[in-house]
Amino acid sequence: VYPRGASAPMSMTIVNEGTEADRLVSASSPWASSVTISGVTEIPAGRSIVVQGEAPEAPEAPEGEDASATPSATPTAEAAPVQAAPAEGTQIVLTGLLDDIRAGVSYDVVLVFERAGEVRV
C-alpha cells in the first residue's frame, strides 16, 4: 500500500509499434497531484523502454572519504576494479497521492507522447 500523500513508482514496458521514434513528454493521473518522469523518454521505432520503480541513487563515498577527491594515478594491489555506472532507465512516479494505492486495483494514468498523443493506461 502506498498511503495518501506519498509517492508511488510505476512499473511497465512502453512499446513503440510505430515507424518513427517517439518521446514521452508528460503524464497525469486523477489519483495523484502530479506525475514525474525522469530518465530515458525517447523510444526508437519498433523498440521499447522499461519503466521500473524509482531512479537509482548515486553511490555515496565511504564515510571519511571525499567523493570529489581525485584518485591516485598509481595503481595499488588493493584497488578495486572500476565499474561503469548502470545505464539510466526510465522512471514514472505518481506524487502526492490523493488516496491510498493498493495492489490488485487498476488506477488510471494518461501518458502523452510527442507523436502518438494521449494514451490511457
C-alpha angles and dihedrals in degrees: 000000000000105000126227110279094025130103126255122201116217128224122203145119118247114204124197105209091174129103094241134054116265134194132218104232104172147346137203140182134189086224096063139049088229143347122227124206123194138165125025114010101161114096115193118221112279093009138099141219125216118226108204125173123288128338114277114253119244112258114261125227114252113265112283095021125107109234091205094053116116112240120239115271090221111087118226131201090243095054113118118228115265113247124202115245113255116262113265112257132197123275129189115182128183105219130195095020112215093207138006114291113218133190117259096028125106118235122191119243126173117211117197119207128192093236107015095046121206120003118184115211 
